[in-house]
C-alpha cells in the first residue's frame, strides 16, 4: 500500500523541477542554444529512453488516433512555457500560465460535456480578473498582453489545460502511449517552430555541437524525465484536488528562485493580481475535498 506522503513528495519533486526549469533554459541560451531547440533535444532524449523501456508504446499511438491531439496540445504547451520563461519575467510568466484552471472550465464543457456550475463560473471570472490586474500596466488603456512572453505564457496555459482535459478523455489508452505522445509533441512542435523561426530570422539556428550545452541538455533530459515519472506516480495515487493543490507549489518555487537570482522583479500590482489567480486555481481544486477525503 502506497503511503500518501510518498505520492505528495513525488508531486513536490515535479513542481520543484519545473519551477526551477527557467534556470537551465536560460543557461542553455547563454551557451547558444535557443529554448525551442533545447526543448526539442531534451524531449528527443526522453523519447529514446522511453522506447527502450516500453518499445510497444508506439503501437498504442497507432491504435488510438485521438492521441495525436494530445501530442499537439502537449507540444504547444512546451513551446509556450519554455520559451516564455527564458525571455520573460519569470513570475509574470508563471502567473499568466496558471490561468490554466480557467481554461479548463471552458474546455471540459466543450470536450467532456461537463457543464460548469455557478461556482466554477465564479472562479473563472475571478481568475480572469486576476489576469486583468496583472496585464493592466500604468499608462495602458486596455489590459492586453504587452510582449511576446505574455502571449506565450497565455498560450502555454491554454494548451496545458487542453492537455489535462485530453488526459481525462483518453484515460482508456495505454499510459506509455500517452507519455510517448506528450514527449513527441514537445520534441516535434518545438523543433518545427524553431526551424520556422530560424528561417524567418527570429530564432537562432541550431548551433554546432559543443560539450558545454550538450552536457547540460543531457542532464536536463534526465531530470525532466524523472520529474515526469514523479508526476505520473503521484497523480495516480492522490485525488485530483490534492494533486492540483500540491502542483500550485510550482508557482512558489519559480517565484522565490527567480526573484532571488534576479530573473524577476514583480511589483505590487503583479503580486496582487497573481494572488487572485492563485486563489481561483486553489478554489478550483478545493471543493472536492469536502466530498471525498484522501
Secondary structure, 3 states (H helix, E strand, C coil): CCCHHHHHHHHHHHHHHHHCHHHHHHHHHHCCCCHHHHHHHHHHHHHHHHHHHCCCHHHHHHHCCCHHHHHHHHHHHHHHHHHHHHHCCHHHHHHHHCCHHHHHHHHHHHHCCCCCCHHHHHHHHHHHHHHHHHHCCCCCCCCCCCCHHHHHHHHHHHHHHHHHHHHHHCCCCCHHHHHHHHHHHHHHHHHHHHHHHHHHCCCCCCCCCCHHHHHHHHHHHHHHHHHHHHHHHHHCCCCHHHHHHHHCHHHHHHHHHHHHCCCCCCCHHHHHHHHHHHHHHHHHHHCHHHHCCC
